[in-house]
Amino acid sequence: MLLNASGCLDALSAPEVARSLDGYVTKTITPEPREGNPPVRIAETRAGMLNSIGLANPGRERFLAQTLPRLRDLELPIWVSVGGFSVGEYAETCAALDGEDGIAAIELNLSCPNVDEAPEGAIEIVAACREATDLPLYAKLSPATWNMAEHARAVEFAGADGLSLVNTLRGLALDRNLRPTLGTGGGGYSGPALKPVALAAVYACANAVELPIVGMGGVRTGLDALELIAAGASSVALGTLLFTEPEAPARIRVELAAEAAARNLAHPLAARRMALGSSPESVVRIGNEFRK
């Protein structure tokens, strides 16, 4: 039920933090190694954080040979975030992951604001990946579009098994000399100010499709998590918070249970879709995607 947002936790450096979650989402993996964007890559703002990492990662072959075996030792369901610069690159990586032990799902990074996107659209990418693997596919979408519902229906039609909402928004901050704080100028904006955006996206997509949704964006408290669930999320991911409070998952769990109990809910997931007008469920069935 609780995950990390991709790129917000290095499980091999902080295995105790990773084990406090119900599943671990890797940094985005591309076919070839990437050093990422030039520094400065991360900058704080008054209400969040900007980043321009640029998908720095060891590449597909090294991930499969070295990183994945070490992640298996965590004994957690592993979600692999997959990126690329063409339909073929996405599909090839998905095919390489197919059949690997320990992988619970693939999250398709379709909306990174810090690199050039594939020339093909999300529908083509999801469809090609669907043909390449039997693993569950979650499409990670950008909130930088007015009609989120249309995008949700499109990737569902193409074969997505779930949605990850939302990725960062494009943002810019200036230093005291009135120059961009990041080396690339703008970057991906995350943190508390993203929460209303995330809620709106989850709400719109939950109204449009029945797919499971991982909600993320600005989560700082158990109430934030419960609100995402009420808007339609079936799972919640922690992002920027993990940089400042690595032990946050334990606190969020306690607060989430307390917020649910204060509303006479037997379980936090009983609140799912309440914002859409759904009644609380008397019996909550936890999905199998996080069962060990």
C-alpha positions as CSV (number, residue, x, y, z in Angstrom):
1,M,0.0,0.0,0.0
2,L,2.9,2.4,0.7
3,L,5.6,2.7,-2.0
4,N,8.4,5.2,-2.7
5,A,8.2,7.5,-5.7
6,S,10.8,6.5,-8.3
7,G,14.1,8.3,-7.7
8,C,13.3,9.3,-4.2
9,L,15.0,6.4,-2.4
10,D,18.1,4.3,-2.9
11,A,17.2,1.0,-1.4
12,L,20.7,-0.3,-1.4
13,S,22.0,2.6,0.6
14,A,19.0,2.7,2.9
15,P,17.6,-0.9,3.1
16,E,15.9,-0.3,6.4
17,V,13.9,2.5,4.9
18,A,13.0,0.4,1.9
19,R,11.8,-2.4,4.2
20,S,9.4,-0.1,5.9
21,L,7.5,0.1,2.6
22,D,5.3,-2.5,1.0
23,G,7.2,-2.4,-2.3
24,Y,10.2,-0.7,-3.7
25,V,10.2,1.4,-7.0
26,T,13.6,1.6,-8.7
27,K,15.1,4.7,-10.3
28,T,14.1,4.8,-14.0
29,I,16.2,2.3,-16.1
30,T,17.1,3.1,-19.7
31,P,18.8,0.8,-22.2
32,E,22.2,2.5,-22.0
33,P,23.9,4.0,-18.9
34,R,23.2,7.7,-18.3
35,E,25.3,10.1,-16.3
36,G,22.4,12.5,-16.1
37,N,22.2,16.3,-16.3
38,P,25.0,18.6,-15.2
39,P,24.8,20.0,-11.7
40,V,23.2,21.7,-9.8
41,R,20.6,18.9,-10.0
42,I,18.5,19.5,-6.8
43,A,17.3,22.8,-5.4
44,E,14.8,23.6,-2.6
45,T,12.0,26.1,-3.0
46,R,9.6,27.7,-0.5
47,A,6.9,25.0,-1.1
48,G,8.8,22.1,-2.5
49,M,11.8,20.9,-4.5
50,L,13.1,21.1,-8.0
51,N,15.2,18.4,-9.5
52,S,16.9,17.8,-12.9
53,I,18.6,14.5,-12.4
54,G,18.1,13.5,-16.1
55,L,17.5,9.8,-15.6
56,A,21.0,9.0,-14.3
57,N,21.2,5.2,-14.1
58,P,23.6,2.3,-14.7
59,G,21.7,1.0,-17.8
60,R,19.7,-2.1,-18.4
61,E,22.5,-4.7,-18.6
62,R,24.2,-3.6,-15.4
63,F,20.9,-3.3,-13.6
64,L,19.9,-6.8,-14.5
65,A,23.4,-8.3,-13.7
66,Q,24.3,-6.3,-10.5
67,T,21.5,-4.2,-9.1
68,L,18.5,-6.5,-9.4
69,P,20.1,-9.4,-7.5
70,R,20.9,-7.1,-4.6
71,L,17.4,-5.7,-4.5
72,R,16.0,-9.2,-4.3
73,D,17.8,-9.6,-1.0
74,L,15.4,-7.0,0.5
75,E,12.6,-9.5,0.1
76,L,10.3,-6.8,-1.2
77,P,8.1,-6.7,-4.3
78,I,10.1,-4.7,-6.8
79,W,8.6,-2.3,-9.2
80,V,11.0,-1.4,-12.0
81,S,10.7,2.1,-13.5
82,V,11.4,1.9,-17.2
83,G,12.3,4.8,-19.5
84,G,13.5,5.3,-23.1
85,F,13.7,7.5,-26.1
86,S,11.7,5.4,-28.5
87,V,8.9,2.8,-28.4
88,G,11.6,0.1,-29.2
89,E,13.7,1.0,-26.2
90,Y,10.8,0.8,-23.8
91,A,9.6,-2.5,-25.2
92,E,13.1,-4.1,-25.2
93,T,13.6,-3.3,-21.6
94,C,10.2,-4.7,-20.7
95,A,11.1,-7.9,-22.6
96,A,14.4,-8.2,-20.7
97,L,12.6,-7.9,-17.4
98,D,9.9,-10.4,-18.3
99,G,10.4,-13.6,-16.3
100,E,12.9,-12.1,-13.8
101,D,12.2,-13.2,-10.2
102,G,11.1,-10.6,-7.7
103,I,9.6,-8.1,-10.1
104,A,6.0,-7.3,-9.1
105,A,5.3,-4.6,-11.8
106,I,6.8,-2.3,-14.3
107,E,6.2,1.4,-14.1
108,L,6.5,3.1,-17.5
109,N,7.9,6.6,-17.0
110,L,6.0,8.3,-19.8
111,S,6.4,11.9,-18.4
112,C,9.9,12.8,-17.2
113,P,10.2,16.6,-17.5
114,N,14.0,16.5,-17.5
115,V,14.8,14.6,-20.7
116,D,13.5,14.6,-24.3
117,E,10.4,12.4,-24.7
118,A,10.1,9.6,-27.1
119,P,8.6,10.8,-30.4
120,E,5.8,8.3,-30.2
121,G,2.9,8.8,-27.8
122,A,2.0,7.0,-24.6
123,I,-0.5,4.8,-26.4
124,E,2.1,3.4,-28.7
125,I,4.6,2.8,-25.9
126,V,2.1,1.1,-23.6
127,A,0.9,-1.1,-26.5
128,A,4.4,-2.2,-27.4
129,C,5.3,-2.9,-23.8
130,R,2.1,-4.9,-23.4
131,E,3.2,-7.2,-26.2
132,A,6.7,-7.5,-24.7
133,T,5.8,-8.6,-21.2
134,D,3.2,-10.3,-19.1
135,L,4.2,-8.3,-16.0
136,P,1.7,-5.7,-14.7
137,L,2.2,-2.3,-16.4
138,Y,1.6,1.0,-14.6
139,A,1.6,4.1,-16.7
140,K,3.1,7.1,-15.0
141,L,1.4,10.2,-16.4
142,S,2.2,13.9,-16.2
143,P,-0.4,16.2,-14.6
144,A,0.5,18.8,-17.2
145,T,-2.6,18.2,-19.3
146,W,-6.2,19.4,-18.7
147,N,-7.9,16.1,-19.7
148,M,-6.4,13.5,-17.5
149,A,-9.4,11.2,-18.0
150,E,-8.8,11.0,-21.7
151,H,-5.2,10.0,-21.1
152,A,-6.2,7.4,-18.6
153,R,-8.7,5.8,-20.9
154,A,-6.1,5.8,-23.7
155,V,-3.4,3.9,-21.8
156,E,-6.0,1.5,-20.4
157,F,-7.1,0.7,-24.0
158,A,-3.5,0.2,-24.9
159,G,-3.0,-2.4,-22.2
160,A,-2.0,-0.6,-19.0
161,D,-2.9,-2.5,-15.8
162,G,-2.7,0.6,-13.6
163,L,-1.8,4.2,-13.3
164,S,0.9,6.1,-11.3
165,L,-0.3,9.7,-10.6
166,V,1.4,12.0,-10.8
167,N,4.9,12.8,-12.1
168,T,6.5,16.2,-11.4
169,L,5.5,19.4,-13.0
170,R,8.0,21.6,-14.9
171,G,9.2,24.4,-12.6
172,L,11.9,27.1,-12.3
173,A,13.5,28.9,-9.4
174,L,16.1,31.8,-9.4
175,D,18.9,32.4,-6.9
176,R,19.8,35.7,-5.3
177,N,21.7,36.7,-8.4
178,L,18.5,36.1,-10.4
179,R,20.0,33.1,-12.2
180,P,18.4,29.6,-12.4
181,T,19.2,27.5,-9.4
182,L,19.4,24.3,-11.5
183,G,22.1,23.6,-14.0
184,T,19.6,22.9,-16.7
185,G,17.4,26.0,-15.9
186,G,14.1,24.3,-15.2
187,G,13.3,21.0,-13.6
188,G,10.7,18.7,-12.1
189,Y,8.8,20.3,-9.3
190,S,7.6,18.2,-6.4
191,G,6.6,18.6,-2.7
192,P,3.7,19.9,-0.7
193,A,2.4,22.3,-3.4
194,L,1.9,19.4,-5.8
195,K,-0.8,17.7,-3.6
196,P,-3.9,19.5,-5.0
197,V,-2.6,18.7,-8.5
198,A,-2.2,15.1,-7.6
199,L,-5.6,14.9,-6.0
200,A,-7.3,16.4,-9.1
201,A,-5.5,13.9,-11.4
202,V,-6.3,10.9,-9.3
203,Y,-10.0,12.0,-8.9
204,A,-10.3,12.6,-12.7
205,C,-8.8,9.3,-13.6
206,A,-10.7,7.3,-11.0
207,N,-13.9,8.7,-12.5
208,A,-12.8,7.6,-15.9
209,V,-11.3,4.1,-15.4
210,E,-11.4,1.2,-12.9
211,L,-7.7,0.7,-13.0
212,P,-5.7,0.6,-9.7
213,I,-4.0,3.9,-9.1
214,V,-0.8,4.7,-7.2
215,G,-1.3,8.2,-5.9
216,M,1.6,10.5,-5.2
217,G,2.4,14.2,-4.9
218,G,2.9,16.2,-1.8
219,V,2.2,13.5,0.8
220,R,3.4,14.6,4.2
221,T,0.9,13.1,6.6
222,G,-1.5,10.2,7.0
223,L,-4.4,12.5,6.2
224,D,-2.7,13.4,2.9
225,A,-2.5,9.7,2.1
226,L,-6.1,9.1,3.1
227,E,-7.3,11.9,0.8
228,L,-5.5,10.4,-2.2
229,I,-7.2,7.1,-1.4
230,A,-10.6,8.9,-1.1
231,A,-10.0,10.4,-4.5
232,G,-9.5,7.0,-6.0
233,A,-5.9,5.7,-5.2
234,S,-5.5,2.1,-4.2
235,S,-1.8,2.7,-3.1
236,V,0.2,5.8,-2.0
237,A,3.8,6.6,-2.8
238,L,6.1,8.9,-0.8
239,G,8.5,11.2,-2.7
240,T,10.1,14.4,-1.5
241,L,9.3,13.6,2.1
242,L,11.8,10.8,2.1
243,F,14.7,13.2,1.5
244,T,14.0,15.1,4.7
245,E,12.4,12.3,6.8
246,P,13.5,8.8,5.8
247,E,11.6,7.3,8.7
248,A,8.4,8.8,7.5
249,P,6.7,5.5,6.3
250,A,6.2,4.3,9.9
251,R,4.7,7.6,11.0
252,I,2.5,7.8,7.9
253,R,1.1,4.3,8.6
254,V,0.2,5.2,12.2
255,E,-1.4,8.5,11.1
256,L,-3.3,6.9,8.2
257,A,-4.8,4.2,10.5
258,A,-5.8,6.9,13.0
259,E,-7.4,9.1,10.4
260,A,-9.4,6.2,9.0
261,A,-10.5,5.2,12.5
262,A,-11.6,8.7,13.3
263,R,-14.0,8.4,10.4
264,N,-15.3,5.0,11.6
265,L,-13.5,3.2,8.7
266,A,-12.4,-0.4,9.3
267,H,-9.3,0.1,7.1
268,P,-7.9,3.1,5.2
269,L,-8.7,1.4,1.9
270,A,-12.4,1.5,2.9
271,A,-12.2,5.2,2.1
272,R,-11.3,4.5,-1.6
273,R,-13.3,6.5,-4.0
274,M,-15.4,8.2,-1.3
275,A,-14.7,11.6,-2.9
276,L,-16.4,10.2,-6.0
277,G,-19.5,9.4,-4.0
278,S,-18.8,5.7,-3.3
279,S,-19.9,4.3,0.1
280,P,-17.3,2.9,2.5
281,E,-16.8,-0.8,2.0
282,S,-17.6,-3.1,4.9
283,V,-15.0,-5.5,3.8
284,V,-11.7,-4.4,2.4
285,R,-9.8,-6.7,0.1
286,I,-6.1,-5.9,-0.2
287,G,-4.7,-6.4,-3.7
288,N,-2.2,-9.1,-4.3
289,E,0.4,-6.8,-5.8
290,F,2.1,-6.2,-2.5
291,R,1.8,-9.6,-1.0
292,K,5.2,-11.2,-0.3
